[in-house]
Amino acid sequence: MADLSVHLGPLALKNPVLVAAGTFGYGLEFQEFFDVSVLGGLVTKTLTLQPREGNPAPRVVETPSGMLNAVGLQNVGIDDFLKTKWPALERLKVPVIISIAGFSTEEFVTLADRLKDVEAAAIELNLSCPNVAHGGKRCFAQSAEETAAVVSAVRKGNRWPILAKLSPEVTDLPAVARAASDAGADILTLINTLPAMVIDVETETPVLAHGTGGLSGPAIRPLAVRCIWEVHQAVKTPILGVGGVASGRDALELILAGASAVAVGTANFWNPRAPKIVLDELTEIMKRKGKPIKGMIGAVGAGEAS
């Protein structure tokens, strides 16, 4: 038997395979395809204070080795989620991380406060959605100061472990990661999508109604690996690796770079059983290697890259 148990910060997980926010619905919709309780955990669709319809269609387009999305945080809102989604979610027997996004520090605090009586495993602060404007910036995570301000404000009086989801669209990601860690983040989620664009050469217009969207999928995996590796060298805070994971080998690559666990995202769109496939393949790889997965975390250190 392969030992796939890991600790993602304060979270004890039976295996390191989770699903990424925004790619797995609210965590309930995929049950018809496989038993989601086999996963190490799941991250819900990002929730906001008020319901959001998101950006106008079209808002998803396939690209070579990936896709662009400009969904725009469509969701039912925190109150409806707690009333209609959460009761079934807490019966899944799998750690549930609730993703939240505010348009100000105060909104993040209010959202976290609404969850104070919910028995979730953790909350993820989506500080880096590239499809929703914030004060002229793409996201909070483009500023170490703003990142720290949000994390610190949510940390005060909040008993849940906090994940800070960061953006690769910065000049010094380790500095932003360090700011989030110093402010109280228990776990760092790396990485979110990258702003990108597709143009229809026949109509000479952007394919997405929003113009730009977030690039995800296998195309960004090498970038995710590099970001995880750099941050793992710079801070001790555990990392949830996200970015192009579609196989067990992909998952292990992010783990070797420094991720304590990984989340499957875009692969869910083309195969709703993708997380189970990743888990099964990773299990087989670790059986062959004959050692526990926890020993692989960050195994490719600074010396191997020089």
Order of alpha helices (4+ residues) and beta strands (2+ residues): beta-beta-beta-beta-beta-beta-alpha-beta-alpha-beta-alpha-beta-alpha-beta-beta-beta-beta-beta-alpha-beta-alpha-beta-alpha-alpha-alpha
